[in-house]
Amino acid sequence: MPTAICACVLACLAIQAPFAATQTAKADESTKDKLRRAETVQRSALAANPASPELHGALGQTLLREGKYEEAVEELGVAAQQLPDSAVYNFGLAEALLGWQHFGVAEQFLRAIQARFDSYAEFHYALGLADYNLNKLRDAEGEFREAVKLDPKHERAKLLLAASRARNGDLSGAASSLQVLAKNHPNEAPYWLSLAEVLEQMDANSWPEALRASRHALALKPGDPAIQFRTAVILLKMRNYAAARPLLEHVVKLAPNNSQAHIALASTYSHLGDQASAHKESEIVARLAKQEPEHPNTVPDQP
């Protein structure tokens, strides 16, 4: 199975990390309400004082937390331009560009401000994310390594450093780092999922541990399609098609245009002797392939 999804998931998790949901759905909705109210108040204040960089910055931070990346870029861009030495506004602008998936622009912006912020771990972390999503994997590894050097407690930088090492061919080293990280973060699914992804790429002796790690991640985030897909991929490698089937069926239900999941499900049905369902999935894969543009304008491994 293709392993590109691995990096996609990691990058997405890393970008969303500062605002990752860790509370119940009810509490999350309460947070959204508070953010909406804050946005309304801040827009009113900005209308009365449109020249204030602090108000532009505050509104930009709120929009960033709401996931309104394009609007956040505009507001934080104004704040950063007027207060160029503000790490908060410059890093907020970088995060908004990354969330908006404008990775090339984010990289150019960060290079432009490097002289002012080169001593900040967050600067190198953000630049590493941009490089990672632009498939500049050696550069990304170096940036994440520098972020960890500047801030040894930067756990997300450690996570992405391990991911970069894996994609640069150091699977054993990445697995060792992720085993430590996963044990240090027993209740955080991204660390366990990352460990599972790396172990799955190693030899068959590593697959049972990969499955345990993936199932641990799934127990922390039941029903998560990315984790379910990874768990199913591991089960397919271990030829446990019956266990992989319900996971993949749930994934394609949630993500009907995910061709990789349909390919895996077609193979699963075929091995289970359900040729009619396998044929149906193959037809879906063919249809999805025809829908893809001839020259897609995509960035490798973007979330």
C-alpha positions in Angstrom: 0.0 0.0 0.0 1.2 3.6 -0.6 2.7 5.3 2.4 2.1 8.9 1.3 -0.9 9.2 3.6 1.5 8.8 6.5 3.1 12.1 5.9 -0.2 13.8 5.1 -1.7 12.8 8.4 1.4 13.9 10.4 1.6 17.3 8.7 -2.1 17.9 9.2 -1.8 17.0 12.9 1.2 19.2 13.4 -0.4 22.2 11.8 -3.6 21.8 13.9 -1.7 21.0 17.1 -2.0 24.4 18.8 -5.8 24.3 18.5 -6.4 20.5 18.6 -9.7 19.5 20.2 -9.3 17.7 23.5 -12.6 18.3 25.1 -16.1 16.9 24.6 -18.2 18.0 21.7 -20.3 20.1 24.0 -17.3 21.9 25.3 -16.0 22.3 21.8 -19.2 23.9 20.7 -18.9 26.3 23.7 -15.4 27.3 22.6 -16.7 28.0 19.0 -19.4 30.2 20.5 -16.9 32.1 22.5 -14.7 32.6 19.4 -17.6 33.8 17.3 -18.5 36.3 20.0 -14.9 37.4 20.3 -14.8 37.9 16.5 -17.9 40.1 16.5 -16.5 42.3 19.3 -13.1 42.6 17.7 -14.5 43.5 14.3 -16.6 46.3 16.0 -13.5 47.6 17.8 -11.5 47.5 14.5 -14.2 49.4 12.6 -13.8 52.1 15.2 -10.0 52.1 15.1 -8.9 50.6 11.8 -5.3 51.7 12.1 -4.6 49.7 15.2 -2.1 46.8 14.5 -3.0 45.3 17.9 -6.7 45.0 16.9 -5.8 43.5 13.5 -3.6 41.1 15.3 -6.2 40.1 17.9 -8.8 39.5 15.2 -6.3 37.5 13.2 -5.5 35.3 16.1 -9.3 34.7 16.7 -9.8 33.9 13.0 -6.9 31.5 13.1 -8.4 29.6 16.0 -11.7 29.4 14.1 -9.9 27.9 11.1 -10.7 30.9 8.9 -7.2 30.9 7.5 -7.6 33.2 4.5 -9.1 36.0 6.6 -6.5 35.4 9.3 -3.7 35.9 6.8 -5.1 39.3 5.9 -5.5 40.5 9.5 -2.2 39.1 10.8 -0.4 40.4 7.7 -1.5 43.9 8.5 -0.3 43.5 12.1 3.0 41.9 11.2 3.7 44.6 8.6 3.1 47.4 11.1 4.9 45.6 14.0 7.6 43.6 12.2 9.4 42.6 15.4 6.3 40.9 16.8 7.0 37.1 17.1 3.3 36.6 17.9 2.0 38.2 14.7 4.7 36.9 12.4 4.4 33.3 13.6 0.6 33.6 13.6 0.8 34.7 10.0 3.0 31.8 9.2 0.6 29.4 10.9 -2.3 30.9 9.0 -0.5 30.4 5.7 0.3 26.8 6.6 -3.3 26.2 7.6 -4.4 27.7 4.3 -2.1 25.2 2.6 -0.1 28.0 0.9 3.2 26.2 1.7 5.4 27.9 -0.8 4.2 31.4 0.3 4.8 30.4 3.9 8.3 29.3 3.1 9.1 32.5 1.3 7.7 34.6 4.1 9.6 32.7 6.8 12.9 33.1 4.8 12.2 36.8 4.6 11.9 37.2 8.4 14.6 34.6 9.3 17.2 37.3 10.3 14.8 38.5 13.1 13.6 35.2 14.4 16.3 32.6 13.7 16.8 32.0 17.4 13.2 31.0 18.0 12.3 27.3 18.0 8.8 28.1 16.7 10.4 29.8 13.6 12.2 26.6 12.7 9.2 24.5 13.5 7.0 26.5 11.1 9.7 26.5 8.4 10.1 22.8 8.8 6.3 22.3 8.3 6.5 24.4 5.1 9.5 22.4 3.8 7.9 19.1 4.8 4.7 19.8 2.8 6.8 21.0 -0.1 8.5 17.6 -0.1 11.9 19.2 0.8 12.4 16.5 3.3 16.1 17.0 4.1 15.5 20.7 4.7 12.5 19.9 6.9 14.5 17.4 9.0 17.2 20.1 9.6 14.6 22.6 10.7 12.9 20.3 13.1 16.2 19.3 14.5 17.1 22.9 15.1 13.7 23.5 16.7 14.3 20.7 19.2 17.9 22.0 19.8 16.5 25.4 20.7 13.6 24.0 22.7 14.2 20.4 24.0 10.6 20.3 25.3 9.1 21.0 21.8 7.2 17.6 21.5 5.6 18.4 18.2 8.9 19.2 16.7 10.2 15.9 17.9 7.2 14.2 16.3 7.9 15.8 12.9 11.6 15.2 13.2 10.9 11.5 13.6 8.5 11.6 10.6 11.2 13.4 8.5 13.8 10.8 9.5 11.5 8.0 8.4 10.8 9.6 5.1 14.5 10.2 4.6 15.1 6.5 5.0 16.0 6.2 8.7 13.1 4.0 9.8 14.9 2.4 12.7 16.0 5.7 14.2 12.5 7.2 13.7 10.9 4.1 15.3 13.1 4.4 18.3 12.3 8.1 18.8 8.6 7.5 18.3 8.5 4.6 20.8 9.8 7.1 23.5 7.4 9.8 22.4 4.4 7.5 22.4 5.2 6.2 25.9 5.6 9.8 27.1 2.2 10.7 25.5 0.0 7.7 26.3 -3.2 9.6 25.8 -2.4 11.4 22.5 -3.3 9.6 19.3 -0.9 11.3 16.9 2.2 9.8 18.6 0.8 6.3 18.5 -0.4 6.7 14.9 3.0 8.0 13.8 4.7 5.0 15.5 2.3 2.6 13.8 3.0 4.2 10.4 6.7 3.8 10.7 6.7 0.3 12.1 4.3 -0.7 9.3 7.0 0.3 6.8 9.6 -2.0 8.4 9.8 -5.8 8.1 7.1 -8.3 9.1 8.6 -8.7 12.6 7.5 -5.1 13.4 3.9 -5.4 12.2 2.4 -6.8 15.4 3.8 -3.8 17.4 2.5 -1.5 14.6 -0.9 -3.0 15.0 -0.9 -2.5 18.8 0.2 1.1 18.4 -2.5 1.7 15.7 -5.2 0.1 17.8 -4.1 2.2 20.8 -4.5 5.3 18.7 -7.9 4.1 17.6 -9.0 3.5 21.2 -8.1 7.2 21.9 -9.9 8.4 18.8 -12.7 5.9 17.9 -14.0 6.1 14.4 -11.1 8.4 13.1 -10.9 7.5 9.4 -7.1 8.1 9.1 -6.4 5.8 12.0 -8.9 3.2 10.8 -7.2 3.3 7.4 -3.7 2.8 8.9 -5.0 0.0 11.1 -6.6 -1.7 8.0 -3.4 -1.4 6.0 -1.5 -3.1 8.7 -4.1 -5.9 9.0 -3.9 -6.4 5.2 -0.2 -6.9 5.4 -0.8 -9.4 8.1 -3.5 -11.0 5.9 -6.3 -10.5 8.4 -8.8 -9.4 5.8 -11.9 -10.1 7.9 -10.7 -7.5 10.5 -9.7 -5.0 7.9 -13.0 -5.1 6.1 -15.3 -3.1 8.5 -12.6 -0.5 9.0 -12.2 0.1 5.3 -16.0 0.1 4.8 -16.3 2.9 7.4 -13.4 4.9 5.8 -15.0 4.8 2.3 -18.3 5.8 3.8 -16.7 8.9 5.4 -14.4 9.6 2.5 -16.0 8.3 -0.7 -13.4 9.9 -3.0 -10.5 8.2 -1.3 -9.2 6.0 -4.0 -6.5 4.3 -1.8 -9.2 3.2 0.6 -11.3 1.8 -2.3 -8.3 0.0 -3.7 -7.6 -1.6 -0.3 -11.3 -2.5 0.1 -11.4 -4.1 -3.4 -8.4 -6.3 -2.5 -10.0 -7.2 0.8 -13.3 -8.3 -0.8 -11.3 -10.3 -3.4 -9.4 -12.2 -0.7 -12.6 -12.8 1.2 -14.2 -14.3 -1.9 -16.7 -11.5 -2.4 -15.9 -10.9 -6.1 -19.1 -8.9 -6.8 -18.2 -6.3 -4.1 -14.6 -6.4 -5.3 -15.7 -5.6 -8.8 -17.9 -2.8 -7.6 -15.0 -1.2 -5.7 -12.7 -1.5 -8.8 -15.3 0.3 -10.8 -15.4 3.1 -8.2 -11.6 3.3 -8.4 -11.7 3.6 -12.2 -14.4 6.3 -12.0 -12.4 8.3 -9.5 -9.3 8.0 -11.7 -11.2 9.5 -14.6 -12.3 12.4 -12.4 -8.8 13.4 -11.6 -7.4 16.4 -13.6 -4.7 15.5 -16.1 -2.3 18.0 -14.6 -3.4 18.4 -10.9 -1.9 21.4 -9.2 -1.2 19.8 -5.9 1.6 19.9 -3.3 3.0 16.6 -2.1 1.6 15.4 1.2 -0.5 18.5 1.9 -3.0 18.0 4.7 
